């Protein structure tokens, strides 16, 4: 793994993010994705909403200065959640773990939550390495695979300082 950093999303990143999020292997693993990952107009509408929402943090992950993925945080029903999507060329080298650690270190809210398809063992391992603990499972329809998928919810609790 090279040097990992997080930076703001730039217009020049949009094509790389779109291509990353339509990779069929990644879509199968993520499962809970856009209805049609190949729909560029829908992607453009989604990313515009993300960029305009002050509650959303969305950062580009770089490895040695090159695009390697994206991480973010947002609030759903009062819970602060994190998300990450790493480009396939950066898989298996600790990029996701380091990127999530960087995001978590900058996100002051606890507890934090994350959701992951149970069949995505690599992503579940990233969450565990970053201190998240599985707290529940549900089954719901996953657009990326067109069927019901078991989803695990993880949480990162506040650290108690003992005082």
C-alpha positions as CSV (number, residue, x, y, z in Angstrom):
1,X,0.0,0.0,0.0
2,X,1.2,3.4,-0.9
3,X,0.5,6.7,0.9
4,X,-3.2,7.1,1.5
5,X,-4.9,10.5,1.7
6,X,-8.5,11.9,1.6
7,X,-9.3,15.0,-0.4
8,X,-12.3,16.9,-1.6
9,X,-14.2,15.7,-4.6
10,X,-13.3,17.6,-7.8
11,X,-15.2,17.7,-11.1
12,X,-12.2,15.8,-12.7
13,X,-13.1,12.9,-10.4
14,X,-16.6,12.3,-11.6
15,X,-15.8,9.9,-14.4
16,X,-13.5,7.8,-12.2
17,X,-16.2,7.6,-9.5
18,X,-18.9,6.7,-12.0
19,X,-16.7,3.9,-13.5
20,X,-15.7,2.6,-10.1
21,X,-19.4,2.4,-9.0
22,X,-20.5,0.5,-12.1
23,X,-17.8,-2.2,-11.9
24,X,-19.9,-5.4,-12.0
25,X,-17.7,-7.3,-9.5
26,X,-17.9,-4.4,-7.0
27,X,-21.6,-3.9,-7.5
28,X,-22.2,-7.6,-6.7
29,X,-20.2,-7.2,-3.5
30,X,-21.8,-3.9,-2.5
31,X,-25.3,-5.2,-3.5
32,X,-27.1,-2.1,-2.1
33,X,-26.3,0.2,-5.0
34,X,-28.1,2.3,-7.6
35,X,-31.0,0.6,-9.4
36,X,-29.0,0.9,-12.6
37,X,-25.2,1.5,-12.1
38,X,-24.8,2.2,-15.8
39,X,-27.2,5.2,-15.8
40,X,-24.9,8.2,-16.0
41,X,-27.8,10.7,-15.7
42,X,-29.0,9.1,-12.4
43,X,-25.4,9.1,-11.2
44,X,-25.0,12.8,-12.0
45,X,-28.3,13.7,-10.2
46,X,-27.1,11.6,-7.1
47,X,-23.6,13.2,-7.0
48,X,-25.2,16.7,-7.3
49,X,-27.4,16.0,-4.3
50,X,-24.4,14.7,-2.4
51,X,-22.3,17.8,-3.2
52,X,-25.2,20.2,-2.2
53,X,-26.0,18.5,1.1
54,X,-24.0,20.1,4.0
55,X,-24.7,17.0,6.2
56,X,-22.7,14.8,3.8
57,X,-19.0,14.4,3.9
58,X,-17.7,12.9,0.7
59,X,-14.0,12.5,0.1
60,X,-11.8,11.0,-2.6
61,X,-9.3,8.4,-1.5
62,X,-5.9,8.7,-3.2
63,X,-3.0,6.3,-3.1
64,X,0.3,8.0,-3.9
65,X,-1.7,10.8,-5.4
66,X,-3.8,8.6,-7.7
67,X,-7.5,8.0,-7.5
68,X,-8.3,4.9,-5.4
69,X,-11.9,5.3,-4.3
70,X,-14.2,7.4,-2.1
71,X,-15.4,7.5,1.5
72,X,-18.1,9.4,3.2
73,X,-20.4,10.1,6.1
74,X,-24.0,11.1,6.3
75,X,-27.0,11.0,8.7
76,X,-30.0,8.8,8.3
77,X,-32.9,8.9,10.8
78,X,-30.6,10.6,13.3
79,X,-27.8,8.0,13.0
80,X,-24.4,9.0,11.5
81,X,-23.2,6.5,9.0
82,X,-20.0,5.9,7.1
83,X,-19.5,4.5,3.6
84,X,-16.6,3.6,1.4
85,X,-16.1,2.3,-2.1
86,X,-12.6,1.4,-3.2
87,X,-11.6,1.0,-6.9
88,X,-10.8,-2.6,-7.8
89,X,-7.2,-1.8,-8.7
90,X,-6.7,-0.9,-5.0
91,X,-8.3,-3.9,-3.4
92,X,-6.4,-6.2,-1.1
93,X,-3.7,-3.9,0.0
94,X,-5.2,-2.1,3.1
95,X,-6.4,1.0,1.2
96,X,-10.0,0.7,2.4
97,X,-8.9,0.2,6.0
98,X,-6.6,3.2,6.0
99,X,-9.1,5.3,4.2
100,X,-11.8,4.4,6.7
101,X,-9.5,5.1,9.6
102,X,-8.8,8.5,8.2
103,X,-12.5,9.3,7.8
104,X,-13.3,8.1,11.3
105,X,-10.5,10.2,12.8
106,X,-12.1,13.3,11.3
107,X,-15.7,12.4,12.1
108,X,-16.5,13.5,15.7
109,X,-20.0,11.9,16.0
110,X,-20.3,8.6,17.9
111,X,-21.7,6.2,17.6
112,X,-21.0,5.7,13.9
113,X,-22.8,3.1,11.9
114,X,-22.0,1.2,8.7
115,X,-24.0,-1.3,6.6
116,X,-22.5,-4.1,4.6
117,X,-23.8,-7.0,2.6
118,X,-23.0,-10.1,4.7
119,X,-21.5,-11.9,1.6
120,X,-18.9,-9.1,1.4
121,X,-16.3,-10.6,3.7
122,X,-13.5,-8.2,2.8
123,X,-15.6,-5.2,3.7
124,X,-16.8,-6.7,6.9
125,X,-13.1,-7.3,7.8
126,X,-12.3,-3.6,7.1
127,X,-15.0,-2.5,9.5
128,X,-13.7,-4.9,12.2
129,X,-10.1,-3.7,11.8
130,X,-11.4,-0.2,12.2
131,X,-13.1,-1.0,15.5
132,X,-16.7,-1.5,14.4
133,X,-18.8,-4.3,15.9
134,X,-21.7,-6.1,14.2
135,X,-24.9,-5.3,16.1
136,X,-27.7,-6.6,13.8
137,X,-28.7,-8.2,10.6
138,X,-31.7,-7.7,8.3
139,X,-32.7,-9.0,4.9
140,X,-33.9,-6.6,2.2
141,X,-34.0,-6.0,-1.5
142,X,-30.5,-5.1,-3.0
143,X,-30.8,-3.3,-6.3
144,X,-27.3,-4.1,-7.3
145,X,-28.0,-7.8,-7.5
146,X,-31.8,-7.7,-8.0
147,X,-32.7,-10.0,-5.0
148,X,-33.0,-10.0,-1.3
149,X,-29.6,-9.9,0.5
150,X,-28.7,-10.2,4.1
151,X,-27.2,-6.9,5.4
152,X,-25.2,-6.5,8.6
153,X,-25.2,-3.3,10.6
154,X,-22.0,-2.4,12.4
155,X,-21.3,0.4,15.0
156,X,-18.3,2.2,16.3
157,X,-19.0,3.3,19.9
158,X,-17.5,6.2,21.8
159,X,-14.2,5.4,23.5
160,X,-14.5,5.6,27.3
161,X,-11.6,7.4,28.9
162,X,-12.2,5.9,32.3
163,X,-12.7,9.2,34.1
